[in-house]
Amino acid sequence: MDRRHFLRAGAGVALAPAIWACGEASNNMVQAGPRYEMPLESEPHERTLMQWPVNLDVYDRASLRHVQRAIARIANTIVRHEPVAMLVANADAASARSLLAGEVELWDIPTDDLWCRDSGPTFVRDASGKLAVAHIRFNGWGNKQPHANDALIAGRVAERLGMPLIETGLVGEQGGVEHDGAGTLLAHASCWVNPNRNRMSQNEVGEKLLQALGGKKMIWAPGIAGKDITDYHIDALARFVGPGKLLIQLGDTIDPDDPWSVSGHETLEILQQSTDARGKRLEILRLPDPVDIRSAEPDFVASYVNYYVCNGAVIAAQFGDTAADGRAREMLQALYPGRTIEMIEIDAIGESGGGIHCATQQQPKA
């Protein structure tokens, strides 16, 4: 399960923000909770933020239009359930508006690509309910893709909303960490403890993540560095659906010739041996991969768990495998009772190496 292959990202990559230097590590690290914490995605939202992709150093013109249509399809689905703000420079607003529902608001914030989960703001909340943005600096997944505009998005959103921007000392992406809303964080070390983002030990990175997101316990799995542009984000493999409860998409048996299968099962074994921040064993639910999918692209990301939870709905991908799509719908409905399950075709985004969760970012209600 390849997360995002390298498209046309060889040229014109912007310089990364400074990478903080520091120097092994326990797998499950515990720390007292700080002032701010990141709410669970399923808590009420003020709005969803998304980014309009425009960069022709990343896509050719035909691919870009396909990806834009898929982004519009996601936004037009979410806006039936909650407000959506599309980040797009005024120069590109007419192109965006031609595909977006009238209810989708356009914010004049320039973008490069669509991955708002990674380059967008990480919202955190204090005990009084006041929101802030924890500034996890985006550097194009380790300077692998142009990101001159995307690197500035978190700060620009914080400024527009009048929110504090809290320095975390971290370079990385929110798609690379999962949280359960009760103090437990999960990540692949390959995309955080990596000199292309942070020159620190695993313990040091973990401490900063716990501080940034309000966590109390860090669960690390190794992941894989260098096989895809993200260095293996966790949100294509496993998601917390609630305190101590995980959904993982993984086949029953290990394919020794498939590094994603080997790594995924290694993550699963660690999770099976881990406890959450409350000291309880994790509850782990399994969902199989689809098989008979529409896309023939070898690096296509067919991840059901890369779904997005918004007010009253779960927005998930369907891939054309009727049986597998049906199982995913049933599982999501059981996990999120009372919410509408919206399964939509986003193949152009899967062919770009991501999914619906990667393309969205929630702003919690204060």
Backbone hydrogen bonds, N-H to C=O, Kabsch-Sander energy under -0.5 kcal/mol:
donor,donor_aa,acceptor,acceptor_aa,energy
8,R,58,V,-1.2
9,A,6,F,-2.3
11,A,8,R,-0.6
20,W,18,A,-0.6
22,C,199,R,-4.0
29,M,27,N,-0.7
29,M,218,M,-1.6
31,Q,216,K,-3.4
37,E,125,R,-2.0
38,M,213,L,-2.5
43,E,40,L,-2.1
46,E,363,Q,-3.6
47,R,363,Q,-1.3
48,T,83,P,-2.2
49,L,361,Q,-3.4
50,M,85,A,-2.0
51,Q,114,L,-0.6
52,W,87,L,-2.4
54,V,112,D,-2.3
55,N,112,D,-2.1
56,L,54,V,-0.5
58,V,55,N,-1.2
59,Y,55,N,-1.7
64,L,60,D,-2.8
65,R,61,R,-1.9
66,H,62,A,-1.9
67,V,63,S,-2.5
68,Q,64,L,-2.7
69,R,65,R,-2.2
70,A,66,H,-1.9
71,I,67,V,-2.5
72,A,68,Q,-2.5
73,R,69,R,-2.1
74,I,70,A,-2.0
75,A,71,I,-2.6
76,N,72,A,-3.0
77,T,73,R,-1.2
78,I,74,I,-2.7
79,V,75,A,-2.4
80,R,77,T,-1.1
81,H,78,I,-2.8
82,E,78,I,-1.9
85,A,48,T,-2.8
86,M,84,V,-0.5
86,M,105,E,-3.3
87,L,50,M,-3.4
87,L,85,A,-0.6
88,V,86,M,-0.6
88,V,107,W,-2.7
92,D,89,A,-1.9
93,A,89,A,-0.5
93,A,90,N,-1.0
96,A,92,D,-1.9
97,R,93,A,-3.1
98,S,94,A,-1.6
99,L,96,A,-1.6
100,L,96,A,-1.5
104,V,101,A,-1.7
105,E,84,V,-2.5
107,W,86,M,-2.7
107,W,105,E,-0.5
109,I,107,W,-2.3
116,C,114,L,-2.1
117,R,358,C,-2.2
118,D,115,W,-1.3
118,D,358,C,-0.5
119,S,115,W,-2.2
120,G,116,C,-1.4
122,T,134,A,-0.6
123,F,121,P,-0.8
124,V,132,A,-2.6
125,R,37,E,-2.9
126,D,130,K,-2.3
129,G,126,D,-2.0
132,A,124,V,-2.4
133,V,164,P,-2.8
134,A,122,T,-2.9
134,A,132,A,-0.5
135,H,133,V,-0.7
135,H,166,I,-3.5
136,I,134,A,-1.5
137,R,135,H,-0.8
137,R,170,L,-2.2
143,N,139,N,-3.1
144,K,140,G,-2.6
145,Q,140,G,-0.6
151,A,147,H,-2.6
152,L,149,N,-1.7
153,I,150,D,-1.1
154,A,119,S,-0.7
156,R,152,L,-2.2
157,V,153,I,-2.8
158,A,154,A,-2.2
159,E,155,G,-2.3
160,R,156,R,-2.4
161,L,157,V,-2.4
162,G,158,A,-0.7
162,G,159,E,-0.8
163,M,158,A,-2.7
166,I,133,V,-3.2
166,I,164,P,-0.6
167,E,165,L,-0.6
168,T,135,H,-1.1
172,G,137,R,-2.6
174,Q,117,R,-0.7
176,G,173,E,-1.8
177,V,174,Q,-1.8
178,E,186,L,-2.9
180,D,184,T,-1.8
185,L,183,G,-0.5
185,L,217,K,-2.9
186,L,178,E,-2.6
187,A,219,I,-2.0
188,H,176,G,-0.6
189,A,187,A,-0.5
189,A,221,A,-3.0
190,S,222,P,-1.4
191,C,188,H,-1.2
192,W,189,A,-1.4
193,V,189,A,-2.4
194,N,192,W,-1.8
197,R,194,N,-2.7
198,N,194,N,-2.3
199,R,20,W,-1.7
200,M,198,N,-1.3
205,V,201,S,-2.4
206,G,202,Q,-2.6
207,E,203,N,-2.5
208,K,204,E,-1.8
209,L,205,V,-2.4
210,L,206,G,-2.6
211,Q,207,E,-2.2
212,A,208,K,-2.7
213,L,209,L,-2.5
214,G,210,L,-1.2
215,G,210,L,-1.7
216,K,183,G,-3.2
217,K,183,G,-2.6
218,M,29,M,-2.7
219,I,185,L,-2.7
220,W,27,N,-1.4
220,W,218,M,-0.6
221,A,187,A,-2.0
229,I,4,R,-3.3
231,D,228,D,-1.1
235,D,175,G,-1.5
236,A,233,H,-0.9
237,L,234,I,-2.0
238,A,234,I,-2.7
239,R,247,L,-2.5
241,V,245,K,-2.6
242,G,245,K,-1.1
245,K,242,G,-2.2
246,L,283,E,-3.2
247,L,239,R,-2.9
248,I,285,L,-2.7
249,Q,237,L,-2.4
250,L,248,I,-0.7
250,L,287,L,-1.4
258,D,255,D,-2.1
262,V,258,D,-2.3
263,S,259,P,-2.5
264,G,260,W,-2.6
265,H,261,S,-2.3
266,E,262,V,-1.8
267,T,263,S,-2.5
268,L,264,G,-2.4
269,E,265,H,-2.4
270,I,266,E,-1.9
271,L,267,T,-2.5
272,Q,268,L,-2.5
273,Q,269,E,-0.9
273,Q,270,I,-0.7
274,S,271,L,-1.2
276,D,280,K,-2.9
279,G,276,D,-2.1
282,L,274,S,-1.3
283,E,244,G,-3.0
284,I,282,L,-0.6
285,L,246,L,-2.8
287,L,248,I,-2.1
293,I,291,V,-1.5
294,R,319,F,-2.3
300,F,297,E,-1.5
301,V,350,G,-1.7
302,A,300,F,-0.8
303,S,301,V,-0.8
304,Y,302,A,-0.7
306,N,303,S,-0.5
307,Y,305,V,-0.9
308,Y,315,I,-2.3
310,C,308,Y,-0.6
310,C,313,A,-2.3
313,A,310,C,-1.5
314,V,340,T,-2.7
315,I,308,Y,-3.2
316,A,314,V,-0.6
316,A,342,E,-3.0
318,Q,344,I,-1.9
322,T,320,G,-1.0
325,D,321,D,-3.5
326,G,322,T,-2.0
327,R,323,A,-2.2
328,A,324,A,-2.5
329,R,325,D,-2.3
330,E,326,G,-2.3
331,M,327,R,-2.5
332,L,328,A,-2.7
333,Q,329,R,-2.5
334,A,330,E,-2.0
335,L,331,M,-2.1
336,Y,332,L,-2.1
339,R,336,Y,-1.7
340,T,312,G,-2.7
342,E,314,V,-3.0
342,E,340,T,-0.7
343,M,341,I,-0.7
344,I,316,A,-2.5
344,I,342,E,-0.6
346,I,344,I,-0.6
349,I,346,I,-1.3
350,G,346,I,-1.8
351,E,347,D,-2.6
352,S,348,A,-0.7
353,G,350,G,-1.0
354,G,349,I,-2.2
356,I,306,N,-0.5
357,H,306,N,-2.3
359,A,355,G,-1.0
359,A,356,I,-0.5
360,T,357,H,-1.3
361,Q,49,L,-1.4
363,Q,47,R,-2.8
365,K,44,P,-2.2
